[in-house]
Each structure stands twice: as structure tokens, then as C-alpha cells.
């Protein structure tokens, strides 16, 4: 099982500022190791939802670095809204984590 994503969702006016740290090896399948080539293992699909509505849908490949950080803004957010993030990798592993939008600084 993979580690939970670290999600920060803070409100700035009517816009939620999202920062997400995704723990994932993101292996390209081309790196040489002592025993051969490390097999490919990377996130292929990432979806961000705001209160159940998809606001971001990305298709990734091997070109994204290990433990990627995602930053985006969601308009029309309010304190207490739910943000859900789901990824699926090339091995069929999947993870979904949620966060609640909090008041900004």
C-alpha cells in the first residue's frame, strides 16, 4: 500500500489554493540497477474533485519526477468544501485521499 498524499487546501477569497505531495517512485523503466533495469512504475491518471465535481483531470507518463508536487487553484470554493484526489498507476494501483478546505491565513 502507498503512503497517503499530503493535501493542503486553504481558502483565499473564493478560491481554494491546493498543494498536494504524492509519494510515488515514478520509475521510468529505463534506469539501470545492479540487477538490470528497474521496471516502469508511474502514475498514469490523476483526478481532482471539488465536492464530487471533477475540476482537474490529467494523464501523466514517465516524465514526471519522483514524489511529484501538484499545485492548483479551484474557484468557487468555501470553507468546509471537500477536495478529493485520485491517482491510478501503470500497475493498476490506485489511491484516493480527501481534504477539507480551511480558512486561509
N, C-alpha and C positions, 0 to 999 in steps of 0.2 A: 504494500500500500504506500502511496506517496504522501508527502508532508502537506499539511493544509496551506493554502495560499494565505498570504498576509495581505489583507484588504483594508485600505483606509478610504473612507468616503466622508468628506466634510463639505458642508454647505457654504457657498459663497454667493449670497443673494438668492437667486432662484436656480443656481447651477451647482450641481454636486461635482466636486473635484475628486476623481478616483485615482488611487495609486495602488497597484497590485504587484506583489512579488510572487512569482510562480517558481517553486522549487522543482526543477526538471533537468535531467542531464543533457538533453538536446544533442545527442550524438549524431554526427553526420553520416557515419558509415564509411568514412574514408581515413580515419585516424588509425595509425599503426600502433600496436601494443607489442609487448614481449611475446605474446602467444598468437599474433596475427592481426587482423583488422577488427576494431571494435564494431559490433553490429549497429546499424541505424536504430535510433530511438529518439523520436522527436514529436512535438505537438503538431497535429495537422489542422485541427479545428478549434477555435476559441469563440465563445458566445457570451456577451454581457447582456443581462436583462435588468430592466428597471421596473419593479412592481409587475413582473411577468411579461413585460413587453420587450422584445429584442431591440437594443439600441446600438449594438456593435456585433458584427459577425465577420470573423477573419479566417482565412485559410493560410496556414503557415507551412514552412518547409524546413530543411536542414540549415538554412541560412540564418536562423535566429539563434542568438547566443545562449549558453547555459544559464539557468536561473533567470529567465527574462523578467524585466520590469515593464509593466504596461501603465501608461498614464492617459486618461481621457476625461472629458467633461460631459456631464449629462444635464441638459436644460430641463426646466420644469420640475425639478426635484424639491422635496420638502423634508424637513427633519422627520425621521421615523420611517421614511421610504426604504424598501428593501432592494438591495443590489445583489444579483446572483451571477456568478461566473462559472462557466463550464468549459472544460477542455477535453479533447479526445486525442490520443496519440496514435502513431502508426502501428502499435502493438494491440490496439483495442482498449487500452487502459483509459479510464475516464475519472474525472474528479469534478465535483461541484461544491463550491463554498459560497456562503452568503455573508453580507454585512448590512448594517443599518446606517443610513445617512445620519450624521450627527451635526450639530451646530458648529460652524467654523470659529476660528479664533477671534 
